Amino acid sequence: MNRARRSMIVVSLCMAAECIVLAASPASADVRLPHVIGSHMVLQRDMPVPIWGWAEPGEAVTVTLGEHEVTTRAGVDGTWRLKLPAMAAGGPHTMTVAGRNRIELKDVLVGEVWICSGQSNMDMGIKSVRDADREIANAKYPQIRLLWVPYRTSPDPLDDADVSWLPCSPENVATRGFFNGGFSAVAYFFGRDLHKELNVPIGLIHVAWGGTKIEPWTPRAGFEQVPAVRDFVKVIDEATPNFNKAVARALAEYEAWLPKAKAAMEAKKPVPAPPAWPKHLLEDNGQPTSIYNGMIHALVPFAIRGAIWYQGESNNPDGMLYFEKMKALIGGWRQVWNEGDFPFYYVQIAPLDAVYENDRLPRLWEAQLAALTIPNTGMVVTTDIGDLKDIHPKNKQDVGKRLALWALAKTYGRDNLVCSGPLYRSMAVEGDRIRIRFDHVGSGLASRDGKPLNWFEIAGDDRKFVQAEATIDGDSVIVRSPEISAPAAVRFGWNRAAEPNLMNKEGLPASPFRTDKW
């Protein structure tokens, strides 16, 4: 393709994009809804439900659902918002939204709604999991509703997304989504377990993107809350002014280029290449807020119960800084949704005997473990259900089940459930040995394979760790080595390939940890 042709294409694309933007703008005074509010949706039970949209400024808008009817007026900017009263689980209902026109939404359920987000292990579709054919064939749960958000970035928060709700069926669960085929397997298995246990409708919002870091998922408000990552605010605030300056330079370059291009065409000579057009920094899916703006913001303030999160592989160099970034993500989402400290349950990434350098993975695990200090959070450990040769383990059933255990125990009041494996609590030096105590012991500690406990190391003040003998003693573990007479620290599972066998008798594995800060 010659340069003139390329130039004409560039101009044509710019004109087409402008036309698309204009076409997407309100062309009439009709009442409109964001796509997240639609037929087949699940509304969150037992809390006021925001409904919002656009209309002619000052236009009265009435929303009716069952016995509830609420009216408001559009503001001077054409936006409107109201809240339906809290409702019990049930349905199907019909919702009407009426102004100068009338919208009717059918097959609306009321139940539990969860955001399901992260990178590829959350994005991974059900076609790629263990026993995929059987799982897809059995995915006949019409009261589970699926909503998949397509990949998109934006420099500015977008108010709508091209999404739609669908009942869970073998066909729908296998076709919604991009990565490795179908709807998020983790989300589906999580929702399926909740539906079976709670016997209420479940709404699952799959909004994930493989290979992404945590920063692009985080709103500006989140970075503002956490001093350790506040520098990202400057990056965000400078991005648009810098882009505008680059556009001004590009326009000047284009003005200089156009006469040359025209002269070359008239002389039937090769047209010089046009100047490069700048790209906004926040259009990149690796930059802070870019995915939040493009994929999450359009869901706010749709009422949700909480969020599940499976991400961290792309942040493996961060160490404890990832803890600060999790505080920003969780705090930011909670601020923009304005529902208080809603539940946030996440997955500690699986061991992998590749990719991660040195002790990067254990240090990331440490940061994920520390994130449990954030209120109303829970963490799933996966050291026993990973694949040391595959960053995308195929056992997503147990991941979803363990996330559901956290939700059932901490969100839905099933206090009798043990929702976590043993988590390090404290250590005490007892002569030539160290006693390690744990939280979430459940009905007792155990070895998963019946063999002696493995992946324990011990060191003295010289910081030289050696393999240790570890034995269960009640609700604690005694760690020692004949090589260390004056022990000072213990590490457990502190290796990217560690698949340790310590668990509680409920079958949930212990998280890797270290007692030192060396």
C-alpha positions as a Python dict, from the first residue, in 0.01 Angstrom:
ca = {
    (1, 'M'): (0, 0, 0),
    (2, 'N'): (153, 336, -100),
    (3, 'R'): (196, 629, 136),
    (4, 'A'): (-79, 837, -20),
    (5, 'R'): (-322, 556, 36),
    (6, 'R'): (-209, 522, 396),
    (7, 'S'): (-253, 895, 451),
    (8, 'M'): (-604, 890, 310),
    (9, 'I'): (-687, 599, 536),
    (10, 'V'): (-559, 788, 842),
    (11, 'V'): (-778, 1088, 761),
    (12, 'S'): (-1077, 868, 681),
    (13, 'L'): (-1043, 680, 1009),
    (14, 'C'): (-1030, 1004, 1205),
    (15, 'M'): (-1344, 1126, 1029),
    (16, 'A'): (-1517, 793, 1088),
    (17, 'A'): (-1427, 800, 1457),
    (18, 'E'): (-1573, 1150, 1486),
    (19, 'C'): (-1893, 1031, 1322),
    (20, 'I'): (-1915, 738, 1564),
    (21, 'V'): (-1875, 971, 1862),
    (22, 'L'): (-2148, 1199, 1729),
    (23, 'A'): (-2375, 905, 1660),
    (24, 'A'): (-2325, 782, 2017),
    (25, 'S'): (-2433, 1118, 2158),
    (26, 'P'): (-2795, 1163, 2264),
    (27, 'A'): (-2994, 1236, 1950),
    (28, 'S'): (-3330, 1283, 2118),
    (29, 'A'): (-3495, 1336, 2452),
    (30, 'D'): (-3567, 965, 2495),
    (31, 'V'): (-3501, 818, 2835),
    (32, 'R'): (-3196, 591, 2814),
    (33, 'L'): (-3036, 338, 3047),
    (34, 'P'): (-2679, 214, 3076),
    (35, 'H'): (-2643, -134, 2931),
    (36, 'V'): (-2566, -288, 3271),
    (37, 'I'): (-2934, -224, 3354),
    (38, 'G'): (-3119, -458, 3122),
    (39, 'S'): (-3342, -760, 3080),
    (40, 'H'): (-3231, -1082, 3258),
    (41, 'M'): (-3025, -886, 3513),
    (42, 'V'): (-2997, -966, 3881),
    (43, 'L'): (-3053, -681, 4125),
    (44, 'Q'): (-2890, -696, 4467),
    (45, 'R'): (-3130, -806, 4740),
    (46, 'D'): (-3171, -647, 5082),
    (47, 'M'): (-3021, -309, 4995),
    (48, 'P'): (-3145, 3, 4810),
    (49, 'V'): (-3084, -40, 4437),
    (50, 'P'): (-2961, 255, 4228),
    (51, 'I'): (-3116, 294, 3883),
    (52, 'W'): (-2982, 568, 3658),
    (53, 'G'): (-2963, 695, 3304),
    (54, 'W'): (-3015, 994, 3075),
    (55, 'A'): (-3312, 1203, 2961),
    (56, 'E'): (-3405, 1555, 2856),
    (57, 'P'): (-3300, 1800, 3130),
    (58, 'G'): (-3587, 1840, 3373),
    (59, 'E'): (-3777, 1540, 3235),
    (60, 'A'): (-3966, 1330, 3490),
    (61, 'V'): (-3856, 966, 3496),
    (62, 'T'): (-4051, 691, 3675),
    (63, 'V'): (-3913, 346, 3749),
    (64, 'T'): (-4151, 67, 3845),
    (65, 'L'): (-4060, -278, 3971),
    (66, 'G'): (-4328, -492, 4132),
    (67, 'E'): (-4504, -286, 4396),
    (68, 'H'): (-4232, -22, 4399),
    (69, 'E'): (-4257, 299, 4198),
    (70, 'V'): (-4006, 583, 4226),
    (71, 'T'): (-3996, 910, 4030),
    (72, 'T'): (-3719, 1163, 3981),
    (73, 'R'): (-3620, 1432, 3732),
    (74, 'A'): (-3320, 1458, 3505),
    (75, 'G'): (-3070, 1725, 3602),
    (76, 'V'): (-2948, 2010, 3387),
    (77, 'D'): (-2685, 1776, 3241),
    (78, 'G'): (-2950, 1524, 3138),
    (79, 'T'): (-2852, 1260, 3394),
    (80, 'W'): (-3089, 1111, 3649),
    (81, 'R'): (-3059, 865, 3935),
    (82, 'L'): (-3295, 715, 4187),
    (83, 'K'): (-3301, 424, 4429),
    (84, 'L'): (-3552, 143, 4449),
    (85, 'P'): (-3622, 23, 4803),
    (86, 'A'): (-3450, -289, 4932),
    (87, 'M'): (-3617, -606, 4806),
    (88, 'A'): (-3612, -973, 4902),
    (89, 'A'): (-3472, -1233, 4667),
    (90, 'G'): (-3712, -1344, 4398),
    (91, 'G'): (-3852, -1284, 4053),
    (92, 'P'): (-3881, -1286, 3764),
    (93, 'H'): (-4007, -927, 3755),
    (94, 'T'): (-4071, -673, 3485),
    (95, 'M'): (-3917, -329, 3527),
    (96, 'T'): (-4049, -25, 3342),
    (97, 'V'): (-3867, 304, 3298),
    (98, 'A'): (-4096, 578, 3171),
    (99, 'G'): (-4049, 938, 3064),
    (100, 'R'): (-4138, 1068, 2719),
    (101, 'N'): (-4079, 711, 2609),
    (102, 'R'): (-4119, 380, 2789),
    (103, 'I'): (-3858, 106, 2839),
    (104, 'E'): (-3959, -241, 2953),
    (105, 'L'): (-3704, -482, 3100),
    (106, 'K'): (-3813, -842, 3137),
    (107, 'D'): (-3706, -1142, 3343),
    (108, 'V'): (-3544, -934, 3618),
    (109, 'L'): (-3435, -1128, 3927),
    (110, 'V'): (-3338, -1015, 4275),
    (111, 'G'): (-3055, -1197, 4448),
    (112, 'E'): (-2680, -1169, 4502),
    (113, 'V'): (-2446, -978, 4267),
    (114, 'W'): (-2067, -1013, 4257),
    (115, 'I'): (-1791, -845, 4057),
    (116, 'C'): (-1538, -1105, 3934),
    (117, 'S'): (-1215, -938, 3827),
    (118, 'G'): (-841, -976, 3776),
    (119, 'Q'): (-603, -1100, 3509),
    (120, 'S'): (-582, -1423, 3309),
    (121, 'N'): (-661, -1673, 3583),
    (122, 'M'): (-991, -1492, 3643),
    (123, 'D'): (-1040, -1429, 3272),
    (124, 'M'): (-974, -1795, 3188),
    (125, 'G'): (-1285, -1940, 3028),
    (126, 'I'): (-1462, -2257, 3128),
    (127, 'K'): (-1359, -2433, 2805),
    (128, 'S'): (-1002, -2455, 2936),
    (129, 'V'): (-1061, -2607, 3278),
    (130, 'R'): (-1044, -2964, 3402),
    (131, 'D'): (-1346, -3168, 3288),
    (132, 'A'): (-1458, -2879, 3070),
    (133, 'D'): (-1705, -3073, 2855),
    (134, 'R'): (-1887, -3213, 3156),
    (135, 'E'): (-1892, -2879, 3337),
    (136, 'I'): (-2032, -2697, 3032),
    (137, 'A'): (-2299, -2962, 2971),
    (138, 'N'): (-2414, -2933, 3333),
    (139, 'A'): (-2422, -2552, 3341),
    (140, 'K'): (-2802, -2537, 3345),
    (141, 'Y'): (-2874, -2273, 3608),
    (142, 'P'): (-3129, -2025, 3471),
    (143, 'Q'): (-3125, -1830, 3799),
    (144, 'I'): (-2754, -1760, 3761),
    (145, 'R'): (-2707, -1465, 3530),
    (146, 'L'): (-2387, -1384, 3340),
    (147, 'L'): (-2257, -1046, 3230),
    (148, 'W'): (-1924, -1018, 3049),
    (149, 'V'): (-1750, -682, 3003),
    (150, 'P'): (-1537, -659, 2684),
    (151, 'Y'): (-1179, -532, 2697),
    (152, 'R'): (-1151, -155, 2678),
    (153, 'T'): (-927, 125, 2806),
    (154, 'S'): (-996, 495, 2832),
    (155, 'P'): (-819, 810, 2951),
    (156, 'D'): (-1146, 921, 3114),
    (157, 'P'): (-1412, 729, 3308),
    (158, 'L'): (-1676, 598, 3066),
    (159, 'D'): (-2041, 590, 3164),
    (160, 'D'): (-2153, 292, 2957),
    (161, 'A'): (-2027, -37, 2816),
    (162, 'D'): (-2151, -275, 2548),
    (163, 'V'): (-2278, -547, 2782),
    (164, 'S'): (-2588, -759, 2830),
    (165, 'W'): (-2713, -1007, 3087),
    (166, 'L'): (-2777, -1371, 2990),
    (167, 'P'): (-2917, -1667, 3183),
    (168, 'C'): (-2656, -1932, 3259),
    (169, 'S'): (-2684, -2217, 3008),
    (170, 'P'): (-2431, -2450, 2846),
    (171, 'E'): (-2429, -2230, 2537),
    (172, 'N'): (-2399, -1897, 2718),
    (173, 'V'): (-2134, -2008, 2967),
    (174, 'A'): (-1920, -2142, 2681),
    (175, 'T'): (-1940, -1836, 2457),
    (176, 'R'): (-1932, -1526, 2677),
    (177, 'G'): (-1579, -1393, 2707),
    (178, 'F'): (-1253, -1402, 2513),
    (179, 'F'): (-963, -1564, 2692),
    (180, 'N'): (-942, -1942, 2641),
    (181, 'G'): (-1310, -1967, 2560),
    (182, 'G'): (-1616, -1884, 2760),
    (183, 'F'): (-1725, -1718, 3079),
    (184, 'S'): (-1481, -1690, 3368),
    (185, 'A'): (-1448, -2039, 3515),
    (186, 'V'): (-1358, -1909, 3861),
    (187, 'A'): (-1659, -1677, 3857),
    (188, 'Y'): (-1892, -1952, 3738),
    (189, 'F'): (-1781, -2209, 3999),
    (190, 'F'): (-1798, -1944, 4272),
    (191, 'G'): (-2149, -1843, 4168),
    (192, 'R'): (-2265, -2201, 4126),
    (193, 'D'): (-2164, -2289, 4482),
    (194, 'L'): (-2335, -1978, 4621),
    (195, 'H'): (-2651, -2055, 4425),
    (196, 'K'): (-2663, -2412, 4555),
    (197, 'E'): (-2604, -2305, 4915),
    (198, 'L'): (-2821, -1992, 4927),
    (199, 'N'): (-3093, -2094, 4683),
    (200, 'V'): (-3126, -1739, 4548),
    (201, 'P'): (-3053, -1585, 4207),
    (202, 'I'): (-2686, -1500, 4148),
    (203, 'G'): (-2553, -1226, 3919),
    (204, 'L'): (-2191, -1263, 3806),
    (205, 'I'): (-2007, -977, 3636),
    (206, 'H'): (-1697, -1106, 3456),
    (207, 'V'): (-1467, -806, 3413),
    (208, 'A'): (-1111, -935, 3374),
    (209, 'W'): (-819, -901, 3134),
    (210, 'G'): (-524, -1136, 3098),
    (211, 'G'): (-173, -1007, 3153),
    (212, 'T'): (-279, -688, 3328),
    (213, 'K'): (-133, -532, 3640),
    (214, 'I'): (-332, -407, 3936),
    (215, 'E'): (-264, -39, 3865),
    (216, 'P'): (-491, 0, 3559),
    (217, 'W'): (-784, -148, 3755),
    (218, 'T'): (-748, 113, 4029),
    (219, 'P'): (-942, 442, 4024),
    (220, 'R'): (-769, 769, 4096),
    (221, 'A'): (-949, 784, 4431),
    (222, 'G'): (-770, 465, 4537),
    (223, 'F'): (-423, 600, 4471),
    (224, 'E'): (-512, 914, 4665),
    (225, 'Q'): (-584, 707, 4977),
    (226, 'V'): (-247, 530, 5003),
    (227, 'P'): (69, 738, 5052),
    (228, 'A'): (300, 465, 4917),
    (229, 'V'): (134, 480, 4571),
    (230, 'R'): (24, 844, 4562),
    (231, 'D'): (282, 920, 4293),
    (232, 'F'): (44, 756, 4046),
    (233, 'V'): (-191, 1052, 4097),
    (234, 'K'): (68, 1278, 3938),
    (235, 'V'): (104, 1039, 3643),
    (236, 'I'): (-274, 1041, 3595),
    (237, 'D'): (-310, 1417, 3628),
    (238, 'E'): (-26, 1492, 3389),
    (239, 'A'): (-138, 1245, 3121),
    (240, 'T'): (-404, 1460, 2953),
    (241, 'P'): (-207, 1789, 2954),
    (242, 'N'): (91, 1601, 2810),
    (243, 'F'): (-132, 1443, 2546),
    (244, 'N'): (-278, 1781, 2454),
    (245, 'K'): (71, 1924, 2410),
    (246, 'A'): (165, 1629, 2193),
    (247, 'V'): (-150, 1680, 1983),
    (248, 'A'): (-61, 2048, 1936),
    (249, 'R'): (285, 1949, 1814),
    (250, 'A'): (137, 1683, 1587),
    (251, 'L'): (-110, 1930, 1437),
    (252, 'A'): (175, 2166, 1356),
    (253, 'E'): (364, 1878, 1197),
    (254, 'Y'): (56, 1783, 995),
    (255, 'E'): (13, 2141, 876),
    (256, 'A'): (372, 2133, 751),
    (257, 'W'): (324, 1788, 600),
    (258, 'L'): (0, 1852, 410),
    (259, 'P'): (145, 2089, 147),
    (260, 'K'): (433, 1850, 90),
    (261, 'A'): (193, 1558, 57),
    (262, 'K'): (-29, 1752, -182),
    (263, 'A'): (268, 1863, -393),
    (264, 'A'): (399, 1507, -410),
    (265, 'M'): (62, 1375, -521),
    (266, 'E'): (29, 1644, -790),
    (267, 'A'): (377, 1562, -914),
    (268, 'K'): (293, 1193, -901),
    (269, 'K'): (584, 1135, -669),
    (270, 'P'): (593, 923, -352),
    (271, 'V'): (401, 1090, -70),
    (272, 'P'): (614, 1137, 243),
    (273, 'A'): (498, 946, 549),
    (274, 'P'): (259, 1146, 767),
    (275, 'P'): (369, 1246, 1117),
    (276, 'A'): (293, 1000, 1394),
    (277, 'W'): (-24, 1075, 1585),
    (278, 'P'): (23, 1076, 1962),
    (279, 'K'): (-143, 824, 2189),
    (280, 'H'): (-284, 917, 2527),
    (281, 'L'): (-80, 750, 2802),
    (282, 'L'): (-395, 620, 2975),
    (283, 'E'): (-516, 440, 2665),
    (284, 'D'): (-255, 174, 2742),
    (285, 'N'): (-381, -122, 2948),
    (286, 'G'): (-66, -109, 3161),
    (287, 'Q'): (-119, 244, 3286),
    (288, 'P'): (-296, 351, 3607),
    (289, 'T'): (-677, 388, 3587),
    (290, 'S'): (-693, 294, 3218),
    (291, 'I'): (-896, -25, 3265),
    (292, 'Y'): (-1096, 112, 3555),
    (293, 'N'): (-1201, 398, 3327),
    (294, 'G'): (-1287, 171, 3037),
    (295, 'M'): (-1441, -134, 3206),
    (296, 'I'): (-1526, -78, 3572),
    (297, 'H'): (-1661, 276, 3588),
    (298, 'A'): (-1954, 190, 3359),
    (299, 'L'): (-2073, -58, 3625),
    (300, 'V'): (-2083, 199, 3905),
    (301, 'P'): (-2313, 236, 4102),
    (302, 'F'): (-2486, -94, 4012),
    (303, 'A'): (-2560, -250, 4350),
    (304, 'I'): (-2328, -539, 4437),
    (305, 'R'): (-2270, -762, 4737),
    (306, 'G'): (-1894, -770, 4686),
    (307, 'A'): (-1600, -862, 4464),
    (308, 'I'): (-1369, -1155, 4400),
    (309, 'W'): (-1021, -1095, 4261),
    (310, 'Y'): (-756, -1322, 4103),
    (311, 'Q'): (-451, -1122, 3998),
    (312, 'G'): (-86, -1067, 4083),
    (313, 'E'): (120, -1261, 3832),
    (314, 'S'): (198, -943, 3638),
    (315, 'N'): (296, -763, 3960),
    (316, 'N'): (540, -1033, 4071),
    (317, 'P'): (838, -792, 4114),
    (318, 'D'): (645, -572, 4360),
    (319, 'G'): (699, -756, 4687),
    (320, 'M'): (529, -575, 4975),
    (321, 'L'): (446, -281, 4751),
    (322, 'Y'): (169, -502, 4613),
    (323, 'F'): (4, -482, 4956),
    (324, 'E'): (-8, -104, 4920),
    (325, 'K'): (-152, -138, 4571),
    (326, 'M'): (-420, -375, 4700),
    (327, 'K'): (-515, -117, 4961),
    (328, 'A'): (-552, 137, 4681),
    (329, 'L'): (-760, -95, 4461),
    (330, 'I'): (-994, -210, 4736),
    (331, 'G'): (-1027, 132, 4896),
    (332, 'G'): (-1082, 295, 4558),
    (333, 'W'): (-1356, 54, 4453),
    (334, 'R'): (-1526, 88, 4789),
    (335, 'Q'): (-1517, 465, 4763),
    (336, 'V'): (-1664, 489, 4413),
    (337, 'W'): (-1938, 234, 4487),
    (338, 'N'): (-2022, 406, 4815),
    (339, 'E'): (-2152, 85, 4972),
    (340, 'G'): (-1912, 79, 5266),
    (341, 'D'): (-1649, -189, 5316),
    (342, 'F'): (-1810, -449, 5092),
    (343, 'P'): (-1653, -799, 5092),
    (344, 'F'): (-1340, -844, 4882),
    (345, 'Y'): (-1214, -1201, 4852),
    (346, 'Y'): (-905, -1280, 4651),
    (347, 'V'): (-677, -1564, 4538),
    (348, 'Q'): (-314, -1600, 4638),
    (349, 'I'): (-150, -1693, 4309),
    (350, 'A'): (-27, -2048, 4255),
    (351, 'P'): (333, -2172, 4267),
    (352, 'L'): (513, -2194, 3934),
    (353, 'D'): (860, -2336, 3875),
    (354, 'A'): (945, -2080, 3607),
    (355, 'V'): (902, -1713, 3518),
    (356, 'Y'): (949, -1570, 3867),
    (357, 'E'): (1304, -1474, 3961),
    (358, 'N'): (1471, -1559, 4293),
    (359, 'D'): (1223, -1514, 4581),
    (360, 'R'): (985, -1280, 4398),
    (361, 'L'): (690, -1515, 4424),
    (362, 'P'): (719, -1578, 4801),
    (363, 'R'): (749, -1202, 4856),
    (364, 'L'): (432, -1149, 4654),
    (365, 'W'): (259, -1419, 4859),
    (366, 'E'): (370, -1229, 5168),
    (367, 'A'): (208, -912, 5036),
    (368, 'Q'): (-112, -1098, 4956),
    (369, 'L'): (-114, -1248, 5305),
    (370, 'A'): (-66, -900, 5453),
    (371, 'A'): (-370, -776, 5260),
    (372, 'L'): (-586, -976, 5501),
    (373, 'T'): (-536, -685, 5741),
    (374, 'I'): (-763, -479, 5513),
    (375, 'P'): (-1115, -496, 5664),
    (376, 'N'): (-1362, -749, 5525),
    (377, 'T'): (-1119, -939, 5304),
    (378, 'G'): (-1042, -1308, 5263),
    (379, 'M'): (-771, -1503, 5079),
    (380, 'V'): (-775, -1838, 4901),
    (381, 'V'): (-450, -2037, 4909),
    (382, 'T'): (-374, -2249, 4600),
    (383, 'T'): (-40, -2417, 4674),
    (384, 'D'): (-206, -2761, 4654),
    (385, 'I'): (-409, -2709, 4335),
    (386, 'G'): (-161, -2540, 4104),
    (387, 'D'): (53, -2667, 3819),
    (388, 'L'): (425, -2602, 3848),
    (389, 'K'): (459, -2602, 3469),
    (390, 'D'): (154, -2390, 3384),
    (391, 'I'): (76, -2037, 3501),
    (392, 'H'): (-292, -2118, 3430),
    (393, 'P'): (-379, -2422, 3645),
    (394, 'K'): (-685, -2606, 3516),
    (395, 'N'): (-841, -2678, 3854),
    (396, 'K'): (-1063, -2373, 3881),
    (397, 'Q'): (-1340, -2568, 4054),
    (398, 'D'): (-1160, -2565, 4389),
    (399, 'V'): (-1062, -2199, 4346),
    (400, 'G'): (-1428, -2105, 4304),
    (401, 'K'): (-1531, -2331, 4589),
    (402, 'R'): (-1279, -2178, 4828),
    (403, 'L'): (-1385, -1825, 4735),
    (404, 'A'): (-1744, -1930, 4801),
    (405, 'L'): (-1641, -2066, 5143),
    (406, 'W'): (-1516, -1720, 5240),
    (407, 'A'): (-1839, -1560, 5120),
    (408, 'L'): (-2062, -1817, 5290),
    (409, 'A'): (-1872, -1793, 5621),
    (410, 'K'): (-1808, -1418, 5639),
    (411, 'T'): (-2078, -1257, 5423),
    (412, 'Y'): (-2368, -1497, 5459),
    (413, 'G'): (-2328, -1592, 5824),
    (414, 'R'): (-2233, -1959, 5796),
    (415, 'D'): (-2021, -1932, 6109),
    (416, 'N'): (-1971, -2308, 6131),
    (417, 'L'): (-1774, -2317, 5807),
    (418, 'V'): (-1394, -2321, 5806),
    (419, 'C'): (-1310, -2091, 5516),
    (420, 'S'): (-930, -2077, 5525),
    (421, 'G'): (-631, -2296, 5571),
    (422, 'P'): (-381, -2228, 5853),
    (423, 'L'): (-239, -1875, 5851),
    (424, 'Y'): (73, -1783, 6046),
    (425, 'R'): (1, -1602, 6374),
    (426, 'S'): (310, -1607, 6596),
    (427, 'M'): (637, -1778, 6683),
    (428, 'A'): (814, -1856, 7009),
    (429, 'V'): (1171, -1979, 7055),
    (430, 'E'): (1181, -2277, 7291),
    (431, 'G'): (1546, -2371, 7336),
    (432, 'D'): (1669, -2530, 7015),
    (433, 'R'): (1330, -2522, 6846),
    (434, 'I'): (1064, -2275, 6737),
    (435, 'R'): (693, -2316, 6795),
    (436, 'I'): (468, -2174, 6521),
    (437, 'R'): (105, -2096, 6597),
    (438, 'F'): (-168, -2046, 6341),
    (439, 'D'): (-509, -1898, 6290),
    (440, 'H'): (-774, -2097, 6102),
    (441, 'V'): (-662, -2428, 6246),
    (442, 'G'): (-1019, -2559, 6215),
    (443, 'S'): (-1060, -2901, 6372),
    (444, 'G'): (-685, -2953, 6374),
    (445, 'L'): (-366, -2950, 6172),
    (446, 'A'): (-275, -3234, 5939),
    (447, 'S'): (-45, -3348, 5661),
    (448, 'R'): (-221, -3362, 5325),
    (449, 'D'): (-39, -3675, 5209),
    (450, 'G'): (27, -3836, 5546),
    (451, 'K'): (400, -3777, 5510),
    (452, 'P'): (621, -3565, 5739),
    (453, 'L'): (560, -3193, 5701),
    (454, 'N'): (774, -3039, 5430),
    (455, 'W'): (900, -2703, 5305),
    (456, 'F'): (994, -2579, 5655),
    (457, 'E'): (1332, -2406, 5696),
    (458, 'I'): (1502, -2270, 6005),
    (459, 'A'): (1795, -2032, 6065),
    (460, 'G'): (1997, -1877, 6342),
    (461, 'D'): (2117, -1520, 6363),
    (462, 'D'): (2357, -1589, 6077),
    (463, 'R'): (2050, -1595, 5848),
    (464, 'K'): (2154, -1922, 5685),
    (465, 'F'): (1842, -2132, 5639),
    (466, 'V'): (1853, -2510, 5641),
    (467, 'Q'): (1584, -2770, 5589),
    (468, 'A'): (1397, -2831, 5912),
    (469, 'E'): (1205, -3109, 6081),
    (470, 'A'): (847, -3002, 6153),
    (471, 'T'): (594, -3185, 6368),
    (472, 'I'): (236, -3104, 6461),
    (473, 'D'): (180, -3038, 6830),
    (474, 'G'): (-186, -2959, 6894),
    (475, 'D'): (-272, -2637, 6714),
    (476, 'S'): (94, -2550, 6653),
    (477, 'V'): (397, -2683, 6466),
    (478, 'I'): (737, -2746, 6626),
    (479, 'V'): (1027, -2666, 6392),
    (480, 'R'): (1390, -2766, 6458),
    (481, 'S'): (1713, -2884, 6298),
    (482, 'P'): (2017, -3052, 6455),
    (483, 'E'): (2226, -2801, 6258),
    (484, 'I'): (2078, -2501, 6442),
    (485, 'S'): (2121, -2484, 6819),
    (486, 'A'): (2000, -2126, 6863),
    (487, 'P'): (1719, -2074, 6612),
    (488, 'A'): (1595, -1726, 6525),
    (489, 'A'): (1357, -1758, 6230),
    (490, 'V'): (1142, -1998, 6030),
    (491, 'R'): (1031, -1993, 5670),
    (492, 'F'): (756, -2208, 5522),
    (493, 'G'): (694, -2265, 5154),
    (494, 'W'): (942, -1989, 5073),
    (495, 'N'): (1009, -2107, 4719),
    (496, 'R'): (836, -2050, 4387),
    (497, 'A'): (798, -2429, 4343),
    (498, 'A'): (672, -2500, 4696),
    (499, 'E'): (368, -2726, 4725),
    (500, 'P'): (377, -2786, 5101),
    (501, 'N'): (159, -3047, 5267),
    (502, 'L'): (53, -2865, 5586),
    (503, 'M'): (-323, -2811, 5598),
    (504, 'N'): (-611, -2819, 5843),
    (505, 'K'): (-831, -3126, 5873),
    (506, 'E'): (-1091, -2950, 5656),
    (507, 'G'): (-845, -2992, 5368),
    (508, 'L'): (-747, -2626, 5322),
    (509, 'P'): (-372, -2561, 5279),
    (510, 'A'): (-150, -2333, 5486),
    (511, 'S'): (-21, -2015, 5329),
    (512, 'P'): (354, -1968, 5283),
    (513, 'F'): (512, -1729, 5534),
    (514, 'R'): (833, -1622, 5701),
    (515, 'T'): (888, -1501, 6056),
    (516, 'D'): (1188, -1285, 5967),
    (517, 'K'): (1213, -956, 5778),
    (518, 'W'): (1562, -1022, 5644),
}
